Amino acid sequence: MEPPRDKWNFVLLIFVIHGIGTLMPWNMFITAKDYFVNYKLGNSTNSQEYAENFLQYHNFAAQIPNVVFNWLNIFVNLGGDLTTRIVFSILLELALFILTVILAMVDSSNWPGGFFWTTMITVVLLNMAGGIYQNTIYGMVATHPVKYTGAVVLGSNICGLFVSILSIASNSIFSSKRTAAIYYFITAMVVLLACFDTFFALPLNKFYRYNQLSRKPEEETDEKKESVIPYWNIFKKSSLQLYNVFFTFFVTLSIFPSVHSDIKLSTSSNFIIQSPVLFTSVTCFLTFNLFAMLGSLTTSWMQWPGPKYLAIPVTLRIIFIPLFLYCNYHPLNTTRTLPVIIQNEWIYWFIAVLMSWSSGYLSSLAMMYAPQTVEPKYQVKAGMFAAAMLITGIFGGILFSFLNPQFIV
């Protein structure tokens, strides 16, 4: 009997939507840097420390629970079967975005510390839920053909592009920062509601049900059977691709957003964009998210190099770190002594495009190859390992990014 087809790419599109949903909390908060740093925390002398270090605090608050819960989700049955984990995670994220909208509505100028720590607690809880959600989605999609894993990665990159455009549009349409922030965060809730609804449409699809048959061992709740899963062998067999996932994201997050968003427009520049805020929005956030998405999309018609040699371009990407540091990088309250070698904004933008495209392309290939390194019955776990290494690479890159200001003084 011939296996069912994915009519109209229905399942593929749903996994793209869930790829968008998995990174919605992360992208919404880092892209709203101006709202948090300048509007909410920048108007009081008592909040200067919070404003100066907001991204670093946010990244720690986001990624530590994300890393912990991604790894726990592989070995521990957090919150029941895969369906329960996803439903609970999305509902918790929706509740926390409602709180974020309420915080945008109120005047917090008299209690910046309270606002800051409430936001940080929200970020921690969002990313606990997000870690379980992301890890479970990659586990679920691992039992499908490789292009479906690519669809989740593509969705995560579309998320960044979507949020960048949303940020530019909301700030352009609304003169009030408060109103812009309210509609900005409400949009995240709409996307998560779409994820919630489409998830329940999946079991109605014959193609999805057919591919999920190989997931039966994952559904087994008997502790005896669970204990014989050869975690170490799965990790060993997929270790090369796990390295590729980890190092691609390590290099990317060493640069984006911390270094990338602090590269400034030079005073004598004839660049097409003259607004400093728009320069950062376009050459950093919009460029990264657009070309990372296009990189992911490229894997739909080209998958080169193969699994054996993918580590070569992944490792060579480390050259991007010094290249960005030699651009016009000026972090807040840091006096640069290292000479700016790359002063031309067009050259910087070209480097940014290459870094962004290669991030999307190579990470998609690595995530697609990882589940294929093990037997079909273990592909769910291999997919979860890949998702955990993705988050670990992000966290490692964020930690490394703290050293970048030291390299230029």
SETORKOL-862202 format. One record per residue (C-alpha): residue in one letter; x, y, z. Coordinates in pm, whole numbers, padded with zeros to 5 digits, always signed. Layout:
// residues N
aXYZ...
//
This chain:
// residues 409
m+00000+00000+00000e+00136+00340-00102p+00197+00583+00188p-00037+00887+00197r+00077+01217+00048d+00091+01552+00225k-00183+01718+00020w-00125+02088-00043n+00178+02062+00192f-00067+02098+00480v+00157+01932+00743l+00465+02112+00610l+00294+02451+00653i+00181+02364+01006f+00540+02280+01103v+00653+02614+00955i+00393+02786+01178h+00524+02598+01482g+00879+02694+01388i+00761+03056+01405g+00595+02991+01741t+00897+02825+01905l+01112+03139+01877m+00840+03398+01923p+00926+03484+02290w+01300+03519+02216n+01258+03733+01905m+00985+03954+02050f+01200+04059+02345i+01540+04105+02179t+01390+04302+01887a+01207+04531+02133k+01543+04646+02277d+01458+05014+02215y+01123+04982+02399f+01279+04827+02709v+01611+05017+02718n+01506+05368+02612y+01131+05390+02684k+01076+05182+02998l+01421+05196+03161g+01596+05494+03004n+01411+05782+03172s+01537+05742+03527t+01882+05769+03681n+01785+05478+03908s+01741+05245+03608q+02061+05316+03415e+02225+04989+03519y+01916+04795+03408a+01908+04982+03075e+02281+04940+03001n+02278+04564+03065f+01924+04478+02958l+02019+04246+02668q+02275+04059+02878y+02029+04013+03166h+01758+03910+02922n+01982+03660+02745f+02077+03492+03072a+01718+03487+03197a+01603+03343+02864q+01870+03089+02787i+01949+02925+03123p+01593+02785+03166n+01578+02715+02792v+01897+02505+02805v+01796+02325+03126f+01445+02237+03009n+01561+02136+02659w+01798+01878+02809l+01554+01767+03080n+01285+01713+02817i+01504+01444+02652f+01549+01232+02963v+01250+01320+03183n+00881+01297+03092l+00797+01662+03162g+00422+01708+03182g+00304+01385+03017d+00306+01286+02649l+00426+01509+02365t+00080+01656+02304t+00034+01759+02669r+00379+01921+02678i+00310+02133+02370v-00041+02239+02477f+00073+02334+02830s+00375+02527+02693i+00170+02735+02448l-00098+02817+02708l+00167+02933+02958e+00333+03151+02693l-00003+03309+02608a-00067+03395+02975l+00278+03553+03007f+00231+03766+02693i-00095+03894+02844l+00110+04004+03147t+00365+04170+02915v+00086+04368+02742i-00045+04482+03083l+00307+04598+03179a+00323+04797+02854m-00007+04968+02940v+00093+05088+03287d+00329+05372+03378s+00629+05204+03543s+00855+05513+03558n+00831+05526+03940w+00925+05161+03986p+01184+05074+03715g+01339+04805+03936g+01002+04637+03986f+00929+04653+03613f+01275+04514+03529w+01258+04215+03763t+00896+04138+03671t+01007+04134+03307m+01301+03905+03391i+01074+03659+03576t+00839+03664+03275v+01135+03592+03046v+01245+03297+03265l+00896+03141+03263l+00848+03208+02889n+01170+03028+02808m+01102+02735+03041a+00785+02679+02842g+00964+02761+02515g+01241+02510+02586i+00991+02225+02628y+00787+02342+02326q+01085+02372+02091n+01247+02046+02198t+00920+01853+02165i+00843+01994+01819y+01187+01889+01689g+01130+01544+01838m+00789+01513+01672v+00908+01628+01329a+01208+01389+01333t+00981+01098+01232h+00890+01280+00908p+01102+01325+00592v+01401+01562+00641k+01235+01856+00468y+00986+01876+00757t+01271+01939+01003g+01388+02204+00755a+01036+02351+00770v+01064+02404+01148v+01406+02571+01108l+01264+02783+00824g+00973+02885+01049s+01211+02990+01326n+01396+03214+01079i+01070+03350+00937c+00981+03437+01297g+01283+03667+01323l+01200+03836+00992f+00834+03872+01085v+00918+04026+01423s+01171+04267+01266i+00913+04391+01014l+00649+04407+01290s+00881+04619+01507i+00959+04863+01224a+00590+04883+01123s+00452+04934+01476n+00703+05210+01551s+00630+05378+01216i+00251+05360+01242f+00215+05464+01606s+00377+05781+01739s+00333+05655+02097k+00591+05397+02212r+00332+05263+02455t+00068+05200+02187a+00328+05050+01951a+00443+04807+02224i+00086+04701+02309y+00001+04605+01950y+00347+04454+01902f+00304+04208+02191i-00063+04137+02109t+00054+04014+01767a+00270+03751+01943m-00044+03623+02115v-00223+03592+01780v+00065+03383+01642l+00065+03154+01948l-00311+03108+01914a-00254+03000+01552c+00005+02747+01676f-00243+02618+01934d-00523+02573+01679t-00313+02418+01403f-00159+02165+01644f-00500+02004+01692a-00545+01985+01315l-00239+01758+01277p-00393+01430+01408l-00677+01469+01154n-00425+01436+00869k-00351+01086+00726f+00007+01176+00628y+00086+01296+00981r-00071+00987+01143y+00121+00755+00909n+00457+00912+01000q+00379+00920+01371l+00350+00538+01384s+00728+00525+01427r+00687+00735+01741k+00518+00460+01939p+00821+00391+02159e+00816+00760+02262e+00456+00723+02378e+00543+00428+02603t+00506+00522+02970d+00641+00199+03115e+00953+00296+03309k+01127-00032+03235k+01109+00023+02861e+01203+00388+02896s+01524+00293+03082v+01662+00087+02792i+01674+00378+02546p+02044+00392+02445y+02092+00766+02497w+02472+00753+02475n+02470+00551+02150i+02218+00792+01996f+02436+01087+02101k+02754+00919+01968k+02604+00829+01630s+02473+01182+01575s+02769+01361+01741l+02914+01513+01420q+02581+01672+01329l+02528+01779+01690y+02864+01957+01674n+02752+02128+01351v+02429+02246+01516f+02612+02366+01827f+02896+02552+01653t+02677+02719+01390f+02464+02876+01663f+02766+02946+01887v+02928+03164+01619t+02597+03331+01525l+02504+03424+01883s+02857+03542+01959i+02780+03814+01703f+02402+03858+01692p+02246+04055+01849s+02507+04188+02097v+02788+04293+01857h+02571+04332+01548s+02325+04576+01711d+02610+04792+01846i+02772+04858+01508k+02714+05227+01449l+02668+05448+01146s+02982+05660+01105t+02938+06038+01122s+03086+06092+00773s+02883+05815+00612n+02704+05848+00276f+02509+05528+00339i+02151+05512+00208i+02016+05504+00567q+02107+05804+00782s+01887+05741+01087p+02091+05555+01356v+01782+05370+01484l+01672+05266+01134f+02032+05173+01045t+02037+04918+01330s+01684+04795+01254v+01765+04735+00885t+02133+04629+00876c+02112+04422+01196f+01769+04276+01281l+01600+04287+00940t+01911+04175+00750f+01989+03887+00985n+01635+03753+00994l+01571+03795+00621f+01889+03623+00506a+01880+03354+00775m+01532+03271+00642l+01660+03268+00282g+01946+03043+00392s+01697+02796+00541l+01486+02818+00226t+01790+02738+00008t+01801+02385+00158s+01471+02311-00019w+01655+02281-00352m+02021+02241-00251q+02172+02026+00024w+02549+02063-00005p+02785+01969+00146g+02669+01630+00266p+02671+01508+00629k+03039+01401+00614y+03185+01741+00515l+02937+01987+00666a+03171+02047+00961i+03423+02226+00733p+03213+02537+00644v+03059+02530+00993t+03404+02558+01156l+03529+02820+00905r+03246+03055+01010i+03450+03149+01317i+03620+03413+01096f+03301+03622+01123i+03374+03705+01490p+03692+03913+01425l+03540+04058+01106f+03249+04208+01303l+03480+04332+01579y+03682+04526+01318c+03365+04704+01201n+03245+05027+01366y+03147+04840+01685h+03083+05071+01983p+02910+04908+02282l+02746+05139+02536n+02983+05308+02785t+03291+05146+02628t+03582+05347+02487r+03719+05166+02185t+04099+05158+02135l+04116+04886+01867p+04125+05055+01524v+03814+05032+01304i+03942+04862+00989i+03608+04802+00813q+03470+05156+00800n+03258+05120+00488e+02894+05040+00576w+02840+04855+00245i+03123+04612+00323y+02988+04564+00677w+02640+04500+00535f+02781+04244+00288i+02956+04060+00575a+02628+04070+00772v+02441+03916+00477l+02698+03634+00443m+02693+03561+00816s+02312+03558+00825w+02263+03343+00514s+02524+03088+00622s+02364+03068+00968g+02024+02978+00822y+02163+02743+00557l+02414+02546+00765s+02190+02519+01073s+01906+02382+00857l+02134+02120+00701a+02268+02010+01040m+01919+01986+01192m+01800+01786+00888y+02096+01547+00893a+02096+01477+01270p+01788+01245+01294q+01905+01053+00985t+02217+00926+01165v+02020+00680+01385e+01762+00403+01339p+01404+00524+01274k+01284+00424+01622y+01541+00660+01779q+01491+00956+01544v+01267+01136+01794k+01546+01133+02054a+01808+01236+01796g+01586+01528+01697m+01556+01627+02063f+01935+01607+02108a+01976+01836+01805a+01728+02087+01951a+01911+02079+02286m+02247+02137+02113l+02090+02427+01921i+01995+02597+02248t+02330+02507+02407g+02508+02669+02111i+02295+02981+02153f+02376+02996+02524g+02748+02937+02462g+02751+03215+02202i+02576+03454+02441l+02834+03380+02713f+03117+03440+02467s+02959+03768+02354f+03031+03915+02700l+03402+03904+02611n+03362+04099+02286p+03383+04450+02443q+03710+04344+02608f+03865+04264+02270i+03832+04625+02151v+03968+04811+02457
//
